[in-house]
Amino acid sequence: MEQVNQGARDHVYPQAAHALYRTLSQAAISAATPIAAVLVALSFGAALLWLNGFTGTDVVTVMVMGSFQDARSIGEILLKATPLILIGAGLCVAFRCSIWNIGAEGQLYVGAIAATFVGTSIDGLSVWIHAPLVMLAGALAGAAWAGIAGYLKVRFQASEIVTTIMLNYIALILTSYLVTGPMRDVSAAYPQSARLVREAWTPRIVSDMRLHIGILVAIVLAVALYIFLQRSSRGFALRVVGLNPHAARYAGMDVRRNVMIAICISGAMAGLAGAFEVAGVTHRLYQNISPGYGFEGIAVALLANNNPLAAILSGGLFAMLRSGSEVLQITSQVPQVLVLVIQGIVILSVVAFAKFRGMFAGLR
């Protein structure tokens, strides 16, 4: 009997050690990949600044370290991280289902439109009712806008890449029409909507800072989506559909329903991001309310390897780089064009390294 137990231990221990090794190696790769991507991108950025007559070390000393000057600077990073985490975590769900939702930017704008309508047309409600109602309107509008592309895919097999990109243009044009027409504040000199009533504003975490509770909501929702994907039967079905829709259909799973659920969740998260931008930051609707959060959220999801939990960290990283680029432009008088090029290099490097990580994991 003792020999049998010893043989079992000899068989189990190597397997456990191998599993532990694989887990630690994957964690090391996941942690090293974004660091390497940012270092490579910053190196190219430093070279680009040096070639244009600026100090190359400004990329690190100003763009990175300048983002953490004080509590207000950190608050601005978290403020910018809020929409990136929301959009990135939502896109992780769609991407895990092999739904390439490229329309988060348009879904953000539609969510902002709906939030503005609810925040300006209703009065007399408590902040505890009105603010959540604004958020709900934004999320539902984003889900409905993404659902258009989802329906076209499941009904007519239309490529969601094409339809979501086209819906982006429609949403931006619609926003421009509304703030210059039906929703325009006639007392303002520039195209913008009326200001949301005070009860519709998202409460701030610190009174003298712009940071609002949206960052807490974003983190909670990202964790919830991770649990949904990894611990629920519906999340398992979404992942199976993403891996092999034919096998999922053979197993009795409703592929069309899961596709609609995945794309609507990602749209709802983007719409919620738009609602937070209106209710928590600008308090009005503008033509260009988003600086490209919807497109940047794609890189956030890719860097997170389609893991909503990791999207919290990758969203924070991109927010830090965005804040740092603004500091670089102001402090070192670097032209905006060069700052945008450096941001583009960072995004390309992150996407490339994320692809490399996926290829390396596949070889293992």
C-alpha positions in Angstrom: 0.0 0.0 0.0 2.8 2.4 0.9 4.4 1.7 -2.5 1.1 2.5 -4.3 0.9 5.8 -2.4 4.5 6.6 -3.2 3.9 5.9 -6.9 0.9 8.2 -6.8 2.9 11.0 -5.2 5.7 10.5 -7.7 3.2 10.9 -10.5 1.2 13.9 -9.0 4.2 16.0 -7.8 5.8 16.4 -11.3 2.4 17.3 -12.8 1.8 19.9 -10.0 5.3 21.3 -10.5 4.8 21.5 -14.2 1.4 23.3 -13.8 3.0 25.7 -11.3 5.8 26.4 -13.8 3.4 27.1 -16.6 1.3 29.4 -14.4 4.4 31.4 -13.3 5.8 31.6 -16.8 2.6 32.8 -18.2 2.3 35.4 -15.4 5.9 36.5 -16.1 5.2 36.8 -19.8 1.9 38.8 -19.2 3.8 41.2 -16.8 6.9 41.6 -19.0 5.1 42.1 -22.3 3.5 45.5 -21.6 6.6 46.7 -19.9 8.8 45.7 -22.9 6.3 47.3 -25.3 6.3 50.6 -23.5 10.1 50.6 -23.2 10.5 50.0 -26.9 8.0 52.7 -27.7 9.6 55.2 -25.4 13.0 54.5 -26.9 11.7 55.2 -30.4 10.0 58.3 -29.0 13.2 59.6 -27.5 15.0 59.1 -30.8 12.3 60.9 -32.6 12.5 63.9 -30.2 16.3 64.0 -30.5 16.1 64.0 -34.3 13.8 67.0 -34.1 16.0 69.0 -31.8 14.4 68.2 -28.4 15.9 66.4 -25.4 15.3 62.7 -25.8 15.2 62.1 -22.1 12.0 64.2 -21.9 10.1 61.1 -22.9 10.7 59.5 -19.5 11.4 62.5 -17.2 8.4 64.5 -18.4 6.0 62.1 -20.2 6.1 59.3 -17.6 7.3 60.8 -14.3 5.5 64.1 -15.0 2.2 62.3 -14.8 2.7 61.6 -11.0 3.6 65.1 -9.8 0.9 65.4 -7.2 -2.5 64.0 -6.2 -4.2 66.1 -8.8 -2.1 64.6 -11.6 -2.9 61.1 -10.4 -6.6 62.0 -10.2 -6.4 63.1 -13.9 -4.8 59.8 -14.8 -7.7 57.9 -13.1 -10.2 60.2 -14.8 -8.8 59.3 -18.2 -8.6 55.7 -17.2 -12.3 55.5 -16.5 -13.6 55.4 -20.1 -10.6 53.3 -21.2 -11.3 50.6 -18.5 -15.0 50.6 -19.3 -14.5 50.3 -23.1 -11.6 47.9 -22.9 -13.3 45.5 -20.5 -16.4 45.5 -22.7 -14.4 44.8 -25.8 -12.7 41.9 -24.0 -16.1 40.2 -23.9 -16.8 40.8 -27.6 -13.3 39.7 -28.6 -13.5 36.5 -26.5 -16.6 35.7 -28.6 -14.7 36.5 -31.8 -16.9 39.6 -32.4 -14.6 42.4 -33.7 -16.5 45.4 -32.4 -14.6 48.4 -33.9 -17.5 50.7 -33.1 -16.9 51.6 -29.5 -16.3 55.2 -30.5 -19.7 55.5 -32.0 -21.3 53.7 -29.2 -19.7 56.1 -26.7 -21.1 59.0 -28.7 -24.6 57.5 -28.8 -24.4 56.9 -25.0 -23.4 60.5 -24.5 -26.4 61.7 -26.6 -28.8 59.6 -24.5 -27.3 60.7 -21.3 -27.5 64.3 -22.3 -31.2 64.0 -23.3 -32.0 62.4 -19.9 -29.8 64.9 -18.0 -31.4 68.0 -19.6 -35.0 67.1 -20.2 -35.9 65.8 -16.7 -35.8 68.0 -13.6 -36.8 67.6 -10.0 -35.4 64.2 -9.3 -33.0 63.3 -6.5 -29.3 62.9 -7.5 -29.6 59.2 -6.3 -32.2 58.7 -9.0 -31.3 61.1 -11.7 -27.5 60.2 -12.0 -28.1 56.4 -12.2 -30.9 57.1 -14.7 -28.4 59.0 -16.9 -25.9 56.1 -16.7 -28.6 53.6 -17.5 -29.7 55.6 -20.5 -26.1 55.8 -21.8 -25.6 52.0 -21.4 -28.9 51.1 -23.1 -28.2 53.4 -26.0 -24.7 52.0 -26.5 -26.1 48.4 -26.3 -28.8 49.2 -28.9 -26.3 50.9 -31.2 -24.0 47.9 -31.1 -27.0 45.6 -31.4 -27.6 47.0 -34.9 -24.3 45.6 -36.1 -25.0 42.4 -34.1 -28.3 41.9 -35.8 -26.8 42.5 -39.3 -24.2 39.9 -38.5 -26.5 37.1 -37.3 -29.3 37.9 -39.8 -27.4 38.7 -43.0 -23.8 37.6 -42.1 -22.6 41.1 -42.5 -19.1 41.8 -41.3 -19.2 43.5 -37.9 -15.9 45.2 -38.7 -17.5 47.1 -41.6 -20.8 47.8 -40.0 -19.4 49.1 -36.7 -17.0 51.3 -38.5 -19.8 52.8 -40.6 -21.9 53.2 -37.5 -19.1 55.2 -36.0 -19.4 57.8 -38.7 -23.2 57.9 -38.4 -22.9 58.5 -34.6 -20.4 61.3 -35.0 -22.5 63.0 -37.7 -25.6 62.6 -35.6 -23.8 64.2 -32.6 -22.7 67.1 -34.8 -26.2 67.6 -36.1 -27.8 67.6 -32.6 -25.4 70.1 -31.0 -25.8 72.4 -34.0 -29.5 71.9 -34.3 -32.2 70.4 -32.0 -30.1 70.1 -28.8 -28.0 73.3 -29.2 -27.7 75.8 -26.4 -28.8 78.9 -28.2 -27.1 81.1 -25.6 -23.7 79.6 -26.3 -21.2 80.8 -28.9 -20.0 77.3 -29.8 -22.0 74.2 -30.8 -22.9 72.5 -27.5 -25.9 71.3 -25.7 -27.5 72.8 -22.6 -25.9 72.0 -19.3 -27.1 68.9 -17.5 -29.1 69.7 -14.3 -27.0 69.5 -11.2 -28.8 66.3 -9.9 -27.7 64.5 -13.1 -23.9 65.1 -12.5 -21.8 62.1 -11.4 -20.7 62.6 -7.8 -17.0 63.4 -7.3 -14.7 61.5 -5.1 -12.8 64.6 -3.9 -14.7 67.9 -4.1 -11.8 70.0 -5.5 -10.8 67.4 -8.1 -12.5 66.3 -11.3 -12.2 62.6 -10.4 -15.6 61.1 -10.0 -17.0 57.7 -8.8 -17.0 56.5 -12.4 -13.5 55.0 -11.8 -14.9 52.8 -9.0 -17.8 51.7 -11.2 -15.4 50.9 -14.0 -13.3 48.7 -11.7 -16.3 46.9 -10.3 -17.8 46.2 -13.7 -14.4 45.0 -15.0 -14.2 42.5 -12.2 -17.9 41.5 -12.7 -17.2 40.9 -16.4 -14.2 38.7 -15.5 -16.3 36.6 -13.2 -19.1 36.5 -15.8 -16.7 35.1 -18.5 -14.8 32.7 -16.2 -17.4 31.5 -13.7 -20.8 31.6 -15.4 -22.4 29.2 -17.8 -23.3 32.1 -20.2 -19.7 33.3 -20.1 -18.5 29.8 -20.9 -20.9 29.7 -23.8 -19.5 33.0 -25.2 -16.0 31.7 -25.0 -17.0 28.4 -26.7 -18.7 30.3 -29.5 -15.6 32.4 -29.9 -13.3 29.4 -30.1 -15.5 27.3 -32.5 -19.1 28.3 -33.3 -19.7 25.1 -35.2 -18.8 23.0 -32.1 -20.9 25.3 -29.9 -23.9 24.8 -32.2 -23.4 21.1 -32.2 -23.3 21.2 -28.4 -26.8 22.9 -28.4 -25.6 26.5 -27.8 -27.5 29.3 -29.4 -24.7 31.0 -31.4 -26.8 33.9 -32.6 -28.0 34.8 -29.1 -24.5 34.6 -27.7 -23.2 36.9 -30.4 -25.9 39.4 -29.7 -25.2 39.2 -25.9 -21.4 39.7 -26.4 -21.7 42.7 -28.8 -24.5 44.3 -26.7 -22.4 44.0 -23.5 -19.4 45.7 -25.2 -21.7 48.4 -26.6 -23.3 49.0 -23.2 -19.9 49.5 -21.6 -18.9 52.0 -24.3 -22.2 53.8 -23.9 -21.7 54.0 -20.2 -18.3 55.5 -20.8 -20.0 58.2 -22.9 -22.5 58.9 -20.2 -19.7 59.3 -17.6 -17.9 61.8 -19.9 -21.1 63.9 -20.1 -22.3 63.6 -16.6 -18.9 63.5 -14.8 -16.5 65.6 -16.9 -18.0 68.1 -19.5 -21.6 68.3 -18.2 -22.6 69.1 -21.8 -22.5 67.4 -25.1 -19.9 68.6 -27.6 -19.1 67.6 -31.2 -15.8 66.1 -30.2 -16.5 64.8 -26.7 -14.1 61.9 -27.1 -10.4 62.3 -27.9 -10.5 58.8 -29.4 -11.3 56.6 -26.3 -13.3 54.2 -28.4 -10.3 53.3 -30.7 -7.8 53.4 -27.8 -10.0 50.9 -25.9 -9.3 48.4 -28.7 -5.6 48.6 -27.8 -6.5 48.3 -24.1 -8.3 45.1 -24.7 -5.6 43.6 -26.9 -2.9 44.5 -24.3 -5.1 42.8 -21.6 -5.2 39.7 -23.8 -9.0 40.0 -23.7 -9.1 39.7 -20.0 -11.4 42.2 -18.3 -9.5 42.1 -15.1 -6.2 42.9 -16.9 -8.0 45.7 -18.7 -7.9 47.7 -15.4 -4.1 47.8 -15.6 -3.8 48.3 -19.3 -6.4 51.1 -19.2 -4.5 52.8 -16.4 -1.3 52.4 -18.5 -2.8 54.1 -21.5 -4.3 56.8 -19.3 -0.9 57.5 -17.9 0.6 57.8 -21.3 -2.2 60.1 -22.5 -1.7 62.4 -19.4 2.1 62.3 -19.9 1.8 63.3 -23.5 -0.2 66.4 -22.5 2.5 67.3 -19.9 5.2 66.7 -22.5 3.5 69.1 -24.9 3.0 71.8 -22.3 6.3 71.6 -20.4 8.8 70.9 -23.2 6.9 72.8 -25.9 6.9 69.7 -28.1 4.5 70.2 -31.1 1.2 68.3 -30.9 2.1 66.4 -34.1 5.1 64.8 -32.5 3.2 64.0 -29.3 0.5 62.2 -31.5 3.2 60.3 -33.3 4.7 59.1 -30.0 1.3 58.1 -28.8 0.8 56.1 -32.1 4.2 54.4 -31.6 3.2 53.3 -28.1 -0.1 51.9 -29.4 1.6 50.1 -32.3 4.2 48.7 -30.0 1.7 47.5 -27.5 -0.4 45.8 -30.2 2.7 44.2 -31.7 3.9 42.8 -28.4 0.4 41.6 -27.6 0.4 39.6 -30.8 3.9 38.3 -30.0 2.7 37.2 -26.6 -0.2 35.3 -28.2 2.1 33.6 -30.7 4.5 32.6 -27.9 1.7 31.2 -25.8 0.5 29.2 -28.8 3.9 27.7 -29.3 4.1 26.6 -25.7 
